[in-house]
């Protein structure tokens, strides 16, 4: 990327530096700000006092005019020039002119010196004698001459003899371009050299030493600025921006070598993009740009990074001193790049290690093979450092590789890649991988034509492909691509090693995901026909009804075969099974995409028609199914005929229940059978449209409507002597009903469980609680714990792990902060896969808490069989703790057992000081209850005063007639 400005680079920072320092010396910083404002200059004073900052000629003249007005001094510009040595206009020039040797030689060499400061004027030395000179200055065509510019130039000329310990020169300017002369003529005279006194010599030497010291300081500051960069792009920009600290030139060019097969990086100042790239190509080819350029290596003891050039106008020859200073600066630049490279390497290694750990973590909970493939593809560029990555599955039946996931490709490349199919025919590289199960290096120049075409369209010149193996079985292939070749380089060996680790993890996860997908499919589908089973069909019907809008019609067809038993009895169950498979195929072919067909059990099938746009369509489809199934079937050499009775139920709008609609269709089916079979009947119990939506329908839209709320009840550490410390909170759900007001969980959770909505509410609560947790202040003792309750069905919901992982990652909760609370019950322990699901959650860092402990069917079985981190003693034991010996014994036993098992304990329902006193005396550390804090929309984090042991209340804090329900 080029560093350019919209303003022409016509006047160097030396001039603006002199001007602002003179103004500051005469009128203070306030005068500087007035000059900038009056001149209408957008630059900051700090920018204008940088040698590398060039401005246009118009800006220069506006600054001259503004300074003259602000200082109210017509001779201010002469003062700026004549005080150049005192105000340090350019430390480079002090050393340069002193090296020339005499005022006469300086005026003779003046054209070469002036070219470093301006591109709009040229000076010619017409005559140079021992104590006099005649100089002609001419402004380039197209520029407006300014007498202030003349005055500034006269001041600079007058200051030249001062460098040699002489009085200022006398300058006579009687011919000026402003008066119509072709050039400004300066007649200069100065005193002859005399024998220098020791004091004068010390003054001269002091000027030179001060200039050299200042230049060295500039160089050191530039080096410090370079080393302070943390981003490669920023450091490269600074290298060109700060090069003026070494050599004052109109333009600079930096060319940094790229990685093998990649273009160099170019940064420049004072050049057009086209000219910069033209010169960069010239330097890359090793050609000499000419004496007007100083070109040095940017090289350290570790490596060579590229070239740095200071560029002068044609006709201006660089000096040896320029090369020496630029070489010193280039060494500083190389040292900065060494440091940045080392930091980048360290960060890269850390990033790759983190990416590998994250990949292993994510693969462990990947839900299906496609998710595994996407995780691998996304991780490869971070782990391997490649440009792009692809994962392909091997289809042994079709005998082809099929790309399924990509990373690092644009949309066009991705679409082309995902549409590709790679077969062994004409692809020896694939044959080699299938035969030897070894990684393969593919290069565009040598790849077989089918692979070369794929590499070409996806922008990869070099690809490393590794197999994904389960034992000796090829599951797929993972590839990493680069824009240039890495063959034979350390990057190649490193890529093979890293991709080997990724492929091992990926193959194991892919094998597990396929097994899980197969098991999941079997649990949700009928093993004989492959159709959704009854549970899945009802769930899909609920989803359809919930997503329906007002006016949308949904229909259910309940299909029952007539006299199917005779087929099983007459031809055997194998024939009956084949008949069911053929019936399933005929049902599918009669439906649209989006409609659903499932096997309800035995010889019963269900059909869901979605978004019915014609009220006659459900009946038409039902009659068509009856006619299609009435056609003969060919089974085991026999021609069979069966008939079907169909019941139809129709519902309009979103306010519906799948089980009710299916039951209505079932009832209509019996009417069809009673009418003589091979008939269609429509339910006469169509649900009437309600003026007011049902509570169930409103609950289904509560989350989307922003009606759900979370209240928080604090969990308090009571180990302190007199002040409880809030260590966390339990999130409790509330429903802000638009008509009924704020509803407690007891008013709507039973309805949610009956309607199958409880999992949706739980998943919303997990994400919302994690989001609100980010707004809590973090105490000195560490982040507060956050507890969220989960119902039994939520534990086996396939969305749970991904929702929890996403909430933790998106909201930044530390591991162990989130506690998921489960209510102890017989039904939960019997849920299939509950232990595996809890283990998945714990691998995410989540802690599992057992709520209402002591009220379930077998607490010891829970603690032995489930991964539990915390138990919450039920309030029924706490409420009688002070006067009921068995309750006290139970709580003591729980605390003792928990200590042995290294499980945390929280006592729930603490509502009076006496209960709290007993809990503290028996060693309970954490409690929760109305005494220490009621549920509220915001968590109170201040300390909780703990009552003394003798403080006892006469009754419960909620008073008579008020509920204890949370």
Secondary structure, 3 states (H helix, E strand, C coil): CCCCCCCCCCECHHHHHHHHHHHHHHHHHHHHHHHHHHHCCCCCHHHHCCCCCCECHHHHHHHHHHHHHHHCCCCHHHHHHHCHHHHCCCHHHHHHHHHHCCHHHHHHHHHHHHCCCECCEEEEEEEECCCEEEEEEEECCCCCCCHHHHHHHHHHHHHHHHHHCCCCCEEEEEECHHHCCCCEEEEEECCCCCCCCHHHHHHHHHHHHHHHHHHHHHHHHHHHHHHCCCCHHHHHHHHHHCHHHCCCCCEEEEEECCCCCCCCEEEEECCCHHHHHHHHHHHHCCCCCCCCEEEEEEECCCCEEEEEEEECCCCCCCCHHHHHHHHHHHHHHHHHHHHHHHHHHHHHHHHHHHHHHHHHHHHHCCCCHHHHHHHHHHHHHHHHCCCEEEEEEEECCCCEEEEEEEECCCHHHHHHHHCCEEECCCCHHHHHHHHHCCCEEEECCCCCHHHHHHHHHHCCCEEEEEEEEECCEEEEEEEEEECCCCCCCHHHHHHHHHHHHHHHHHHHHHHHHHHHHHHHHHHHECCCCCCECHHHHHHHHHHHHHHCCCCCEEEEEEEEEECCHHHHHHHCHHHHHHHHHHHHHHHHHCCCCCCEEEEEECCEEEEEEEEECCCCHHHHHHHHHHHHHCCCEEECCEEECCEEEEEEEEEECCCCCHHHHHHHHHHHHHHHHHCCCCCEEECCCCCCCCCCCCHHHHHHCCCCCCCEEEEEEEEEECCCCCEEEEEEEEEEEEEEECCCEEECHHHHHHHHHHHCCHHHHHHHHHHHHHHHHCCCCCECCECCEEEEEECHHHHCCCCHHHHHHHHHHHHCCCCCCEEEEEECCHHHHCCCCHHHHHHHHHHCCCEEEEEEECCCCCHHHHHHHCCCCEEEECHHHHCCCCCCHHHHHHHHHHHHHHHHHCCEEEECCCCCHHHHHHHHHCCCCEECCCCCCCCECCCCCCCEECCCCCCCCCCCCCCCCCCCCC
